[in-house]
Amino acid sequence: MNSLQVCCGEFIRIILFVLNFIFWAAGGVILGVGIYVKVSLNDLKNVEVSHDTLNTSALFLITLGCVVFLVGLLGCCGSLTQNRCMLLLYFTLVTLIFLAEIGLAIAVYANKDQVTESLEDQFKTCMEQYANSTESVCVDTIDSLQTVLQCCGEDNATDWKAINNTLYATSPPSSCCKDQGNCNYDNAYKEGCFTTINDFVNSNSKYIGFGVLGVAVIELLGMSLACYLRTYIMKREDYEPYTV
């Protein structure tokens, strides 16, 4: 094995280690934030998000943080120790994640109309359950959406009249207004929540696309580097015995 191959192999090993060290650190931060939110739910009463929403967000952050942390740690250890088994496992995990993301993206794009209709139906159902106070999760979700997004109803504030013309004849839920102590249809948020979300996605679709593309490129880069480094180690072992 000539000196150029050795230099390239060592360079790839360093790049792979640095890349995964960043992921490992980011995973640790995400995991830490998720754990902090989870254990501090009772101390976050002033946040304009419901208890259930915070709890769900905390669990999501903990799960995401664990995955990123473990994958990054595996990549760091594999490149640092030059262990072929670790590199193969790292390559396999990143490949599975990459394929799952592609499959999810294709499924959502192919069924985007059905997905949109399903979300609309679920939102309407949640509004009905909110009006009847039969589901606390829906109450918390609707209040969080309307407060954070500064929206009201599905398309506009009058949607609440259609849900329950008796209960919401003169005013929508208090979360529809900035001044929740004095809420009525005159000072309620004009935009509906579903309309607000659609407008946000449509106006930022380019940035969302760039973000997804960036993640895909990083994953492909990690897969390629791991594959090259593992091949380099195998070739080097053909020239000289190497013990991990």
N, C-alpha and C positions, 0 to 999 in steps of 0.2 A: 504493500500500500504506500503510494507516494505521499510526499509532504502536503501537496495541494488537497488531497482527499482528507488527510488528517485535519488540516486547518478548517476545511469546510465542515467536517463532522463536529469539531469542537465549537465552531461558530454557531451551528444549528443548535447544539446542545445548550449553549448560553442563551440564545434567543428563546428557545422553548422554556427554559427555566424562568427567565424574566417575565415572559408572557403569563405563565401559570402562577408565578408569584403574585402578580397583579390581581389575577382572578381569585387566588387564595385569600389575599388581603381584603378584596371587595366582598367576597363571600362571608368573611369574618365580620365585616362591618354590617352587612345586611342581617346576618344572624343576630348580632348584638342589638341592633335596632329592634328587630322583631321580639327578642326576649325582653328588652326594656319596656316596649309597649305592652306586652303580655302581662308582665308583673306590675305595671304601673297603671292599669286600667282605672282603678279607683281614684288615682291622682290626676287623671286627665279629664276632669269634669268640665273644664272651661273650653275644651276643644269643640268646635262646631260639627262634631261627628258623633253618631250614636255609639253606645257601648258595644252593641253587637257588631257594628261595622268595624270598630277598632279591633275587636277580638278576631274577626275574620281576617283583617289585614295583617294582624300580628302572626297568625298561623301561616298565612301565605308567605310572609317575609321569612319566617323561620324555616319553612320548607325550601324556599328558593335559596336562602343562605346556606343551608346544609348541602344542597346539591352542588352549588358553585364552589363552596369551601372544599368538599371532598374531591371534586374533579380537579380543582386547582392544586390541592395537596398531592394528589396522585401524579399529576403532571410534573410537579416540582421534584418529588422523590424519584420518579422514573428517570428524569433527565439528569438529576444530580448523581444518582447511584449508577446510572446507565444500566438499569435492570430491564431486560427485554420483556419480561412478564408484565411489569408495571406499565411499560409503554404500550404493550398490546391491549391491556385492560383499559388504559386511558383512551387509546384510539377507538376501541369498541364502544365505550360509554359516550364519547363525543359524537361518534357516528350515529348511534341510536337516538341521541337527543336531536341531532341535525335532521335525521329522517322523520322523527316525530313532528318536528316543527314544520317541515315541508308538507307532510300529510295533513296536519291541522290547517295550514294555510290554504292548501288546495281544496279541502273539504269546506272551509268557510267561504272561499271565493265561489265555488261551484254551487253552493246552497245559500248564497248571501241574501236572496229574497226571502227564503224560508226562515233563515236566521233572524232577519229583521222583523218579519211577521210574528215569529215566536216571541221575540223580545217585547214587541208591542203588546201582544196578548198577555204576557206575564206581567207587564207593567199595569195594564188595565185591571187584571185580576188582583194585583197588589193594592191598587187604589180602592177596589171594592172591599177588600179585606181590611184596609185602613179605615174606611168609613164605618165598617161593622165592628172594628176593633177585635177581629177574630184571630189575628196573627200578629204577634208583637214584632216579629222579624220584618214584616212588611211596613209596619208603623215606623220602625227605626230606619229602614232603608229609604222610604219615601221622604221622611223628615231630613235625613242626611243629604240626599240628592238635592232637594229643594233649597236647603240652606246653603250648601257648598256651591252648587251651580247657579244659585239665584234664579231659579225657574219655578214654574207652578203648573201642575197638571201634566198631561201628556203633550198636547199641542198648545194649550193656553189655559188660563185660570178657570175659564168657564167649564172646563171638563169636569170640575168637581160638582157643578150643578147637575150634569148629566148622570153622575154617579149616585148622588143623593140630593135631590132638589129640596128636601125638607131640612136636612142637617146643614147643607151649605148654600142655602137660599140667599143669604146676605153676605156671607164671608167664606173664603176657603180656609183650609188649615192654617194655623199661625205660622208654620214654617214657610209659607208662601210669601211672607212679607219681611222686610228688613226690620220694621218695628213690629215685633211679634206680639206685643201687648195691645196693639190697636190695628188689627189686620182686617181689611175688607177688599172688595174687588177693585176699588179705585187705586189703592196703593200696593196691590199685589204685583209680583213679578209678571211681566207681560209674556215672556217666552215660555213655552212648554219645555219640560225636561227632555223629552225625546227629541224635540226639534233642536234644542241646545246641543245635545250630544251629537246628533247628525251633522249639524253645522260645524262643530269642533273637528270631527273626524274628516269631513270633506275639505275644510280649510287647511288642515294640517296633514293631509294624506301624503304629501310629498315628504315631509319630515319623518312621518311614521314609516314610510317606505325606505327612506335612507337609513333609519335606525335598524329596521329588520335586516336590510342588506348588509349593514355594518356587522351585526351579530353573526350573520351567515359567513361573511368573509373571515372573521376572526376564528370561527369554528373550523372552517376549511383550512385556514393557516395552521391551526393547532394540529389537525389531523395529518396534514402534509408533513409538518416538521417531525411529528412523532413517528410517522412511517419512514421518513428518510433516516432519522437517527437510529431507529431499530435496525434498518438495513445496513447502515454504516457499522453498527456494533457487530452484527453477524459477519460482515465481510472482514472486519478487523480480527475477529476470533479465528478466521481461517488462516490468517497470517501469523498470529501469535496468540497463545493461550491467554484467556482473560477470565478472571474470576470475580464475580460480583460480590 
